């Protein structure tokens, strides 16, 4: 039982997993923001080109 207790204590003190989870959360937030902003920019650029298109014909 003593070996299991020290294994659990060592597991709870280990912060490597917490750090990797934090980095994963930060990366996912950045990617969600990038996708959302690219969607808005794409819609605006499409509207701009649709406004220019009649003048080119």
N, C-alpha and C positions, 0 to 999 in steps of 0.2 A: 504494500500500500504506500510505503514511503516513496518508492520510485515513481508511482503514478502522481502523487501530490507534487513532487518537484517538477515533473513533466508539465503538469497543468500550470504551475506557477511560472515556469519558463515560457510557456506558450502565451500566457496573459501579459507578460512583460515585453515580449517581442513586438517591436513597432514597425518592422519592415513591411508587413502586410498592410498596415494602416497607411503608410506612406504611398504604397502603390495604388491603394484605393483612392486616396486623395488625388493623385495624378490622373487617374482614370476619370474621376468626376470632373476635374478641371478640363481635361481634353474633350469630354463629351459636351460640356457647357460651351466651350469655344466652337466646336463643330456645329452645334445647334444654332448658335448665333450667326455663324458664317452662312449656313444654308438659308436661314431666314432672311438675312440681308441680301444674299445673292438673288433670292426670289423677288424681292422688292426692286432691286436694281434692274433685273431682267425685264420686269414688267414695264418699268419706266423707259428703258432703252427700246423696247418693242414699240411702245406708244410713240416715241420720238421718230423712229424709222417709218412707222405707218403714217405719220404726219408729213414726212419728207417725200414719201413715195409718189403721191399724186403730182408733185412738182417735177419729178424726174421723167414721168411719162409724157 
